[in-house]
Amino acid sequence: MASTRENTATRTSWWGLAPYPAMVADAAGTLLDLNSAADLLLGGATPGASMRDVAPGWLAEAHRRMTEAHIGSARRADEESAAPAPVSGRIGAQSFEAHATRTPEGSVVWWLVDDTDRRLAEEALLTERERTRFLSEASNVLLASLNTDRCMAATAQLAAEYLADVAIVVAPAKGGELPVSRALTGQEADRALLVADPSDLPGLAEALQGFPPVPSRWIDPAALPAWVLPDGFTEKVESVVVTPLPGHGVPAGALILLRRSGRTRFNENEEVFARLFAARAGAALSAARLYSEQSAITQTLMRDLLPPSLQRLDGVEIAGGYRPAGSAEQVGGDFYDVHPGTTVADASLVVLGDVCGKGLEAAVLTGKIRNTLQALLPMADDHERMLRLLNGALLSSHHTRFATLVLASVHRTENEVRLRLTSAGHPSPLVVRADGIIEEVPTRGSLIGVLPTIEALTVEAVLEPGDTCLLYTDGFTEARGGPLGDEMFGDERLRQALAECADMPAEAVVERIQMLASQWLRDGRHDDMALIAISAPRTQHLSAVNGRTRGRYTA
């Protein structure tokens, strides 16, 4: 008797020192004993009760499977000594991991370890990993395009797939209309321009101005304006989030997130994550909008810098070609222009020039020279005066670059084309006659933008039918290439190539010279290259109807 009482006292003391709730059950599932922590956790369980009645279902089922497996099979000694795998489940609001230990009598001791904090930490870590993956994927998708509309649609679709049931991206108003992109989960985003008042939705007007978002609980879903909901969405909205899309210095728009009835409302943590996504989307939208604005500005400016398209002018064939120094560039330091005469009796002015340098800086000076010459057109019959005024304009500017020019006044009289040519430090024009003979026009002059005074010599030339006058820049003669890649194309090769173009139309002459220069260069580096061909076309003489008066020439 004394020994029994001592064992009972020892076990009671041991139970009380156990750090976890613990219970003992036999093979039949009857509860044999439990400590005070287990009694408190299970709510008054007593020895003799069935595990199915006092323990949670997941634990009772685990006990049944363990005892049946132990009874129904003969186990080796090492298997009996091995600890069974723990099982997990919830008891109330807490999560527990149950560890089993078999006793020599065949009963099972269950130790319940509270792993609620660990599981919450694991779930939080998993959530953060998923969010990090989503933000990384979202950044890749958003930065894949610099088109504003596509970027808005991508933002709405990503938000609808991961953050909400419906996502709406609202851009700053343009001309009284709101650019909007709306997306439902699993559907493509639509885009629209809506005449709507942002103040109809609490927090939207402020978000479009870049102010911090209002908490979701302050927004009444029943007060949503109809324009917010995409077509086909008729369900009740349970929760709304409105957050700004911050851009580079200025707001890029606002993001509206909607969850339908039946889903949990947005919590504070989700609202913070929505702002993280909005920051990335806002940066991408801002970059796309900035690119669009700069592209529009560039196209507007480039319109005046690009060489004009040329065609037959007053019966004279005029063709031009241009190749910038860089393959990724559209403009540079070489240029040409054709200014038609005011009337058919007036000469047209052809200009070809070469600004020192290449690239954008040279193109800026090119634009200034072209605009200045445009303003000086009323005195186009006096080449020297035009060049003097242009020289003064360049000297008074902040540019330190100089330019070379050649001016050609073109006038057709019957079947001839009369030229007045003036060079300002530029390579002399070449004339190829219909029989292949090459003539150099001996005009010369000073560089433009170097000295306060300039000199220029104007020379006249006449083109008979089939003749062509070629104006070109030194990018052709100084082009390095050939078999070894370092030999200049040179004046002699240019003359030989031009001689092969005898009696060819102006456009064919330009294409031929450009093709030969390109073959010579291959993929080598080169300067800007520009040329203009002026041809007197073959004509036919028509006699007068009465056979006595003077007839006329036609091309």
C-alpha positions in Angstrom: 0.0 0.0 0.0 2.7 2.4 0.9 4.5 1.7 -2.4 1.3 2.4 -4.4 0.8 5.7 -2.7 4.4 6.7 -3.4 4.0 5.9 -7.1 0.8 7.9 -7.3 2.5 10.8 -5.5 5.5 10.6 -7.9 3.3 10.5 -11.0 1.2 13.4 -9.7 4.3 15.4 -9.2 5.6 14.5 -12.6 2.3 15.4 -14.3 2.4 18.8 -12.6 6.0 19.5 -13.9 5.1 18.6 -17.5 5.7 21.7 -19.7 2.8 20.8 -22.1 -0.7 19.4 -21.9 -0.4 15.6 -21.7 -2.9 12.7 -21.6 -2.8 8.9 -21.6 -5.3 6.7 -23.4 -5.4 3.0 -23.9 -5.8 1.0 -27.1 -9.6 1.2 -26.8 -9.5 4.9 -26.8 -10.4 5.4 -23.2 -8.7 8.3 -21.4 -6.7 6.9 -18.5 -5.1 10.1 -17.2 -4.3 13.8 -18.0 -2.5 16.6 -16.4 -3.9 19.9 -15.2 -2.8 21.7 -18.4 -4.7 19.2 -20.6 -7.7 19.4 -18.3 -7.8 23.1 -18.7 -7.3 22.9 -22.5 -10.0 20.2 -23.1 -12.5 21.8 -20.7 -13.1 19.3 -17.9 -12.1 15.9 -19.4 -11.9 13.1 -16.8 -10.3 9.7 -16.8 -12.6 7.0 -18.1 -14.1 9.2 -20.9 -13.7 8.3 -24.5 -11.2 10.1 -26.6 -13.9 10.7 -29.2 -15.9 12.6 -26.6 -13.3 14.8 -25.0 -10.5 15.2 -27.6 -10.7 17.0 -30.9 -11.6 14.9 -33.8 -8.2 15.0 -35.5 -6.5 13.8 -32.3 -9.0 11.0 -31.6 -8.6 9.8 -35.2 -4.8 9.8 -34.9 -5.1 7.7 -31.7 -7.3 5.2 -33.4 -5.0 4.8 -36.4 -2.0 4.4 -34.2 -3.5 1.8 -31.9 -5.0 -0.2 -34.8 -1.7 -0.3 -36.6 0.1 -1.4 -33.4 -2.4 -4.1 -32.6 -2.9 -5.4 -36.2 0.8 -6.0 -37.1 3.8 -7.7 -35.5 6.5 -5.1 -35.2 10.2 -5.5 -34.7 11.8 -4.1 -31.6 13.4 -1.2 -33.4 10.1 -0.2 -35.0 8.4 -0.2 -31.5 11.1 2.0 -30.1 10.8 4.5 -33.0 8.8 7.7 -32.2 5.6 8.0 -34.4 5.3 11.0 -36.6 3.5 13.9 -34.9 0.1 15.1 -36.1 -1.2 18.6 -36.2 -4.6 20.3 -35.7 -6.4 23.1 -34.0 -8.1 23.3 -30.6 -10.1 26.4 -30.5 -8.1 29.3 -31.8 -4.8 27.6 -31.1 -2.7 25.2 -33.2 -1.1 22.2 -31.6 1.3 19.5 -32.7 0.6 16.1 -31.0 3.6 13.8 -30.2 2.8 10.2 -29.2 4.8 7.9 -26.9 3.8 4.2 -26.4 4.0 2.7 -22.9 5.0 -0.9 -22.2 1.4 -1.6 -21.2 0.3 -0.6 -24.8 -1.3 2.7 -24.0 -0.3 6.0 -25.6 0.9 9.2 -24.0 0.0 12.3 -26.1 2.0 15.5 -25.6 0.3 18.6 -27.1 2.8 21.3 -28.1 1.4 24.7 -28.9 2.8 25.7 -32.3 0.4 28.6 -33.0 3.2 31.2 -33.1 5.4 29.1 -35.3 2.5 28.4 -37.7 1.6 32.1 -37.8 5.2 32.9 -38.5 5.3 30.3 -41.3 2.1 31.5 -42.8 3.4 35.1 -42.6 6.7 34.0 -44.2 4.8 32.2 -47.0 2.6 35.2 -47.6 5.6 37.5 -47.8 7.3 35.1 -50.2 4.2 35.1 -52.4 4.0 38.9 -52.3 7.7 39.3 -53.1 7.3 36.9 -56.0 4.2 38.8 -57.2 5.9 42.2 -56.9 8.9 40.9 -58.8 6.7 39.5 -61.6 4.6 42.7 -61.6 7.7 44.8 -62.0 8.8 42.7 -65.0 5.4 42.9 -66.6 4.9 46.7 -66.0 8.4 47.6 -67.2 8.1 45.5 -70.4 6.3 48.3 -72.2 6.6 52.0 -72.4 3.1 52.4 -73.9 0.9 54.2 -71.4 -2.3 52.4 -72.4 -0.7 48.9 -72.2 0.9 49.8 -68.8 -2.5 50.9 -67.4 -4.1 47.7 -68.6 -1.3 45.5 -67.2 -1.7 47.3 -63.8 -5.4 46.7 -63.7 -5.0 43.0 -64.7 -2.3 42.3 -62.2 -4.3 43.9 -59.4 -7.4 42.0 -60.3 -5.6 38.7 -60.3 -3.8 39.0 -57.0 -5.3 41.9 -54.9 -9.0 42.1 -55.6 -12.0 40.9 -57.7 -12.1 44.2 -59.7 -9.3 46.7 -60.3 -9.6 50.1 -61.8 -6.7 52.3 -62.9 -7.6 56.0 -63.2 -5.1 58.4 -64.9 -5.0 62.2 -64.5 -7.8 63.9 -66.5 -7.1 64.9 -70.1 -9.3 67.5 -71.6 -12.1 67.0 -69.0 -12.0 63.2 -69.5 -10.6 60.5 -67.2 -8.5 57.8 -68.9 -9.7 54.5 -67.2 -8.6 50.9 -67.4 -10.8 48.3 -65.6 -10.3 44.6 -65.1 -12.2 41.6 -63.6 -10.4 38.6 -62.3 -9.6 36.3 -65.2 -10.6 38.8 -67.9 -8.8 41.2 -70.2 -8.8 44.9 -69.1 -10.8 47.4 -71.0 -9.8 51.0 -71.6 -12.1 54.0 -71.9 -12.2 57.8 -71.7 -15.0 58.8 -69.3 -16.6 62.1 -68.5 -16.8 61.6 -64.7 -16.2 63.5 -61.5 -13.5 62.0 -59.3 -15.0 63.5 -56.2 -18.0 61.1 -56.6 -15.8 58.4 -54.9 -14.4 59.4 -51.5 -10.6 59.6 -51.6 -10.2 59.4 -55.4 -9.8 63.1 -56.1 -7.2 63.3 -53.3 -5.4 60.2 -54.7 -5.2 61.7 -58.1 -3.4 64.7 -56.5 -0.9 62.4 -54.7 -2.4 62.7 -51.2 -2.1 59.6 -48.8 -5.0 57.1 -49.1 -8.0 57.1 -46.8 -8.6 53.9 -44.8 -10.8 51.3 -46.5 -13.3 51.3 -43.6 -14.1 55.0 -44.3 -15.4 54.2 -47.8 -19.0 53.1 -48.2 -19.2 50.4 -51.0 -22.9 51.4 -51.5 -21.8 54.9 -52.6 -19.7 53.7 -55.5 -20.5 55.6 -58.7 -21.7 53.5 -61.6 -18.8 54.4 -63.9 -16.3 52.6 -61.6 -17.8 49.2 -62.1 -16.9 47.4 -65.4 -19.5 46.1 -67.7 -20.8 42.7 -66.6 -20.1 43.1 -62.9 -23.4 43.0 -61.1 -22.4 41.6 -57.7 -22.5 43.5 -54.4 -19.2 45.1 -53.4 -18.1 44.3 -49.9 -14.9 46.4 -49.5 -13.1 49.2 -51.4 -9.5 50.5 -51.4 -8.4 53.7 -53.1 -4.7 54.4 -53.2 -2.6 56.8 -55.2 -0.1 55.8 -57.9 3.0 57.9 -57.1 5.0 59.0 -60.1 8.3 60.8 -60.7 7.5 64.2 -59.1 3.9 64.2 -60.2 1.1 61.7 -59.4 0.7 59.0 -62.1 -3.0 58.3 -61.2 -5.0 56.2 -58.7 -5.8 52.5 -58.2 -9.2 51.4 -57.0 -9.6 47.8 -55.7 -13.0 46.2 -55.1 -13.9 42.9 -53.3 -17.3 41.3 -53.9 -19.6 40.3 -51.1 -18.7 37.0 -49.5 -14.9 37.7 -49.3 -13.1 39.2 -46.3 -12.8 42.9 -46.2 -9.4 44.5 -46.8 -7.3 44.5 -43.7 -4.6 47.0 -42.8 -1.8 44.6 -43.9 -3.4 44.2 -47.3 -3.9 47.9 -47.7 -0.2 48.4 -47.0 0.7 45.8 -49.6 -1.6 47.4 -52.1 0.3 50.6 -51.6 3.6 48.8 -52.3 2.2 47.5 -55.6 0.8 50.9 -56.4 4.3 52.4 -55.9 5.8 50.1 -58.5 2.8 50.6 -60.9 3.0 54.3 -60.5 6.7 54.4 -61.3 6.1 52.3 -64.4 3.2 54.5 -65.5 5.2 57.6 -64.9 8.1 56.3 -66.9 5.7 55.4 -69.8 4.0 58.8 -69.7 7.4 60.6 -69.6 8.6 58.5 -72.6 5.4 59.3 -74.5 5.7 63.0 -73.9 9.4 63.0 -74.8 8.7 60.9 -77.9 6.0 63.3 -79.0 8.4 66.3 -78.5 11.1 64.5 -80.3 8.9 63.7 -83.3 7.7 67.3 -83.4 11.3 68.6 -83.4 12.5 65.9 -85.8 9.9 66.8 -88.3 11.8 70.0 -89.1 15.2 68.3 -88.9 14.6 65.3 -91.2 15.5 65.8 -94.9 12.5 66.7 -97.0 11.0 64.4 -99.6 11.9 65.5 -103.1 10.3 65.1 -106.5 10.2 66.7 -110.0 10.0 70.5 -109.6 9.0 72.7 -112.5 10.0 70.0 -114.9 13.5 69.5 -113.2 14.3 66.1 -111.7 15.6 66.6 -108.1 16.5 63.6 -105.9 18.3 63.4 -102.5 19.7 60.9 -100.2 20.9 61.0 -96.6 22.6 58.5 -94.3 23.4 59.5 -90.7 26.7 58.6 -89.1 25.1 56.4 -86.5 22.8 53.5 -87.3 20.5 54.4 -84.4 20.3 58.1 -85.4 17.9 59.8 -87.8 19.5 63.2 -88.1 23.1 64.6 -88.0 25.2 67.4 -89.3 24.5 66.9 -93.1 21.4 68.3 -94.6 19.7 69.4 -97.8 16.6 71.5 -98.6 14.8 72.5 -101.8 12.8 75.8 -101.8 10.5 76.2 -104.9 10.4 79.5 -106.6 7.4 81.7 -105.9 6.3 81.4 -109.5 7.2 79.2 -112.5 9.4 82.1 -113.8 11.4 82.2 -110.5 14.4 80.0 -109.8 14.1 77.3 -107.1 16.9 77.2 -104.5 18.6 74.0 -103.6 20.8 73.9 -100.5 23.2 71.2 -99.3 25.3 71.6 -96.2 27.6 69.9 -93.8 28.0 71.1 -90.1 31.1 70.2 -88.3 30.6 67.2 -86.1 27.8 64.7 -86.0 24.9 63.5 -83.9 22.3 65.6 -82.0 24.6 68.6 -81.3 25.3 69.0 -85.0 21.6 68.5 -85.8 20.7 71.4 -83.6 23.0 73.7 -85.5 21.7 72.2 -88.7 18.2 73.2 -87.7 19.3 76.8 -87.0 21.0 77.0 -90.4 17.9 75.7 -92.3 15.6 78.1 -90.4 17.9 81.0 -91.1 18.1 80.2 -94.8 14.3 79.9 -94.9 14.0 83.4 -93.6 16.5 84.7 -96.2 14.6 83.2 -99.2 13.4 86.7 -100.4 17.1 87.4 -101.3 17.7 83.9 -102.8 18.9 85.5 -106.1 21.9 86.9 -104.3 23.9 83.9 -102.9 26.8 86.0 -101.5 24.5 88.2 -99.5 22.6 85.1 -98.1 25.9 83.6 -97.0 27.2 86.8 -95.4 24.0 87.1 -93.3 24.1 83.4 -92.4 27.7 83.8 -91.4 26.8 86.7 -89.1 24.0 84.7 -87.5 26.3 81.8 -86.7 29.0 84.0 -85.3 26.5 85.7 -82.9 25.3 82.3 -81.5 26.8 80.3 -78.7 27.8 77.5 -81.1 31.5 77.0 -81.8 30.9 74.8 -84.8 31.3 75.8 -88.5 29.5 74.7 -91.6 30.1 74.3 -95.3 27.4 75.0 -97.9 26.6 74.9 -101.5 23.7 76.9 -103.0 22.2 76.1 -106.4 19.5 78.3 -108.1 17.7 76.1 -110.5 15.7 77.4 -113.4 14.4 75.5 -116.5 14.2 77.3 -119.8 12.8 75.2 -122.6 14.8 72.0 -122.7 17.7 73.3 -120.6 18.2 73.6 -116.9 20.3 76.7 -115.9 22.2 76.6 -112.6 23.8 79.3 -110.5 26.1 77.5 -108.0 27.9 79.0 -105.0 30.2 77.1 -102.6 31.1 78.1 -99.1 34.0 75.9 -98.2 32.2 72.9 -99.7 33.4 70.3 -102.2 32.8 71.5 -105.7 29.7 70.2 -107.5 30.2 67.7 -110.3 28.3 67.5 -113.6 28.0 64.3 -115.6 27.1 64.9 -119.2 24.8 62.5 -121.1 27.9 61.0 -122.8 29.6 60.3 -119.4 32.1 63.2 -119.3 32.6 64.6 -115.8 33.0 68.3 -115.2 33.8 70.0 -112.0 32.0 73.3 -111.4 34.8 75.7 -110.2 32.9 77.5 -107.5 34.6 78.2 -104.1 34.2 80.2 -101.0 34.9 80.6 -97.2 33.7 78.4 -94.4 30.5 79.7 -92.6 30.8 80.6 -88.9 34.6 81.0 -88.7 35.6 84.5 -89.8 33.7 87.8 -89.7 33.9 88.2 -93.4 33.6 85.6 -96.1 34.3 85.3 -99.8 32.2 83.3 -102.3 32.3 82.8 -106.1 29.2 82.1 -108.0 29.5 80.0 -111.2 26.8 79.3 -113.8 26.3 75.9 -115.5 23.8 74.6 -118.0 22.4 71.1 -118.1 21.3 69.7 -121.4 18.8 66.8 -121.5 20.3 63.8 -119.9 22.9 65.8 -117.8 23.0 65.7 -114.0 24.6 67.9 -111.5 25.6 66.2 -108.2 26.0 68.0 -104.9 27.5 65.9 -102.1 29.2 66.1 -98.7 32.7 64.8 -97.9 31.1 61.9 -96.0 31.3 60.1 -99.4 34.8 60.9 -100.4 36.2 60.3 -96.9 34.3 57.0 -96.3 36.8 54.4 -95.3 36.4 50.8 -96.4 37.4 48.7 -99.3 39.3 45.3 -99.2 41.4 46.3 -96.1 38.8 48.5 -94.5 41.0 51.6 -94.1 41.1 53.1 -97.6 39.1 56.2 -98.5 36.5 56.1 -101.2 38.1 59.3 -102.6 37.3 61.8 -105.3 38.4 59.6 -108.2 36.1 56.7 -107.3 33.2 59.1 -106.9 33.9 60.6 -110.4 34.1 57.1 -111.9 30.8 56.1 -110.2 29.1 59.2 -111.4 30.4 58.6 -115.0 28.6 55.3 -114.9 25.4 57.1 -114.1 25.4 59.1 -117.4 21.9 59.7 -118.8 20.2 58.2 -115.8 17.3 59.8 -113.9 18.2 61.8 -110.8 16.7 59.2 -108.4 18.7 56.4 -110.0 21.9 58.5 -109.7 21.4 58.9 -106.0 20.6 55.3 -105.4 23.6 54.2 -107.4 26.1 56.4 -105.5 24.6 55.4 -102.2 24.8 51.7 -103.0 28.5 51.9 -104.1 29.4 53.9 -101.0 27.6 51.4 -98.8 29.3 48.5 -100.4 32.6 50.2 -99.9 31.9 50.9 -96.2 30.4 47.5 -95.4 29.8 47.8 -91.6 32.6 50.3 -91.0 32.2 53.7 -89.2 31.6 56.8 -91.3 30.5 60.4 -91.2 27.1 61.7 -92.2 26.5 61.4 -95.9 24.2 63.5 -98.0 23.8 64.2 -101.7 21.4 65.8 -104.2 21.2 65.1 -107.9 19.7 67.7 -110.3 18.9 66.4 -113.7 17.6 67.8 -117.0 15.2 65.2 -118.2 14.9 64.0 -121.8 12.4 66.2 -123.6 10.3 66.1 -126.8 9.7 69.3 -128.8 6.1 69.9 -129.8 5.4 72.0 -132.9 2.8 74.7 -132.9 -0.7 73.7 -134.1 -0.6 76.1 -137.0 3.0 75.1 -138.0 4.3 78.6 -137.9 4.5 79.8 -134.2 7.0 78.6 -131.7 6.3 75.2 -130.1 7.2 74.0 -126.6 9.3 71.2 -124.8 7.8 68.6 -122.6 9.5 66.1 -120.3 
